[in-house]
Amino acid sequence: MQATSTLDHPEAPPAIKSRSFKRAFADVREAWDHRELWGHLGWQDIKQRYRRSVIGPLWITISMGTTALALGLLYSVLFDTNVPTFLPYVTVGFIVWNFILGCITEGTDVFIANEGLIKHLPAPITVHVMRMVWRQVLFLLHNLAVYAIVLAIFFTSLNHQYTISEGGPVHPGLSWTIVLAIPGFALLAINAVWVALAFGVISTRFRDIPPVVTSFINLVFFMTPIVWDAGVLQKVTGGGSNDWRILIAELNPVYHFVEVVRAPLLGHEVDWHHWAIVGGFTVVGWALAMVILRNYRARVSYWV
């Protein structure tokens, strides 16, 4: 018998399991390697949205400034608060909230909206999430101009100890701790990626999720201390920490994410438990997202 050569009958390559954490981590790593792609696409999204506009992306800043000014003045009257300290509080809260809101609502639609690219562009699906989060980062950077203007106007009211409402907690005032907003925002952006990944995959399979999230997020806004001061809860409870009304804020995870960014920017003392809760959500959330990515990343292109 004539011996057969291994070159004539090469061994088949080992099968690669599509459901593996190695593939899931590779998807995230490759998405980061494609940062020039999603960075360019995210910037083009903003340019396209304000194409042929006279002032372009400055509409982002104007819209934010108008909303913050109107609601800040309104709620300062309703809650009988000090305008020079309450208006910056509302402004920064809105800036952070708009970033969170954009990442959650657009995150549920991130894969559905990119159906054409997913089917024709050979890139990791996490690229589309990175593009969306980067676009929201650019929006936030535009909105920081409003914070800079408000800070310049009310700096003399914030550079020393102050209270937002009478009988509320005393804040130390602006200092070098303002730099803590940088790691706070970094954690916010990192969490935005896993939230968009998880909600994006689930919403692609179950199309009822986006409207449900949109409806629920309005309730979260009013339950989060953005247009009202969390110190009001301590005021009405006499400073006690065991009253059930304190749980309105403490059991709301969005409150802790807002605080790790807002508090340093306003000269508030950031309690350690805010960092601990945000860190815990980061670890647990990314673990959940990797499980979802491991099991369903290959199905997204079929579901869209």
Buried (B, 14 or more C-beta within 10 A) or exposed (E): EEEEEEEEEEEEEEEEEEEEEEBBEEBBEEBEEBEEBBBEBBBEBBEEEBEEEEEEBEBBBEBBBEBBBEBBBEBBEEBEBBEBBBBBBBBBBBBBBBBBBBBBBBBBBBBBBBBEBBEEEEBBBBBBBBBBBBBBBBBBEBBBBBBEEBBEEBEEBBEEEBBBBEEBBEBEBBEEBBEBBEBBBEBBBBBBBBBBBBBBBBBBBEEEBBEEBBEEBEEBBEBBBBBBBBBBBBBEBEEEEEBEEBEBBBEBBBBBBBBBBBBBBBBBEBEEEBBEBBBEBBEEBBEBBBEBBBBBBBEBEEBB
